[in-house]
Amino acid sequence: MSSFFRRKAAAVTFAALALSLAGGGIALAQPAAKAPQDAVQPAARATNSQPPVTAESARKAKAALKAGAATTLVATEAFTVVNANGTKARGTGTVIKYGVGQYEVQFSYTVSTGAYLATISRSESQFIPPPGEVSVAPRLNTPNAVFIQTRNSAGTPADLGFTLLTHTF
């Protein structure tokens, strides 16, 4: 009886090994599947791209960096509360409004290697903010600025107030 189980166990082991090798061989024999180019990196919609850096924005960014050059920062957190019209309600940084739902916040130090967090908000206390979405990214060619884009719940660019928190090292 024990030899019967030994033979059966050996047969099951060889069957599992054969299936594993066959499955691996089939996977290796198949040509590498190539995804369509647009599936790998979809083309950016015009509303998702940042506007070009203006000469005035670049000048202000350089001046802010020069003003903060004497400061040695180990780590810092900064917040900025911005109204829907692009004016700064409180906090640090300089706000520039480019278009509907497009904002830039500049600081006097480099933030490009830090972390950013933004949320839809209102500057007035005790008010619930409107529904919407906010995106934040490093500003193109401006190491001391962050780009923020706000949208309504349908995904259409909209002027919405927000709070930005930056943490830099």
Secondary structure, DSSP 8 states (H G I E B T S, - for coil): -HHHHHHHHHHHHHHHHHHHHHHHHHHHHS------HHHHS----GGGS-----HHHHHHHHHHHHHTTT---SSEEEEEEE-TTS-EEEESSEEEEEETTEEEEE-SS--TTSEEEEEE--SSTT----S-EEEEEE-TT-TTEEEEEEE-TTS-B----EEEEEEE-
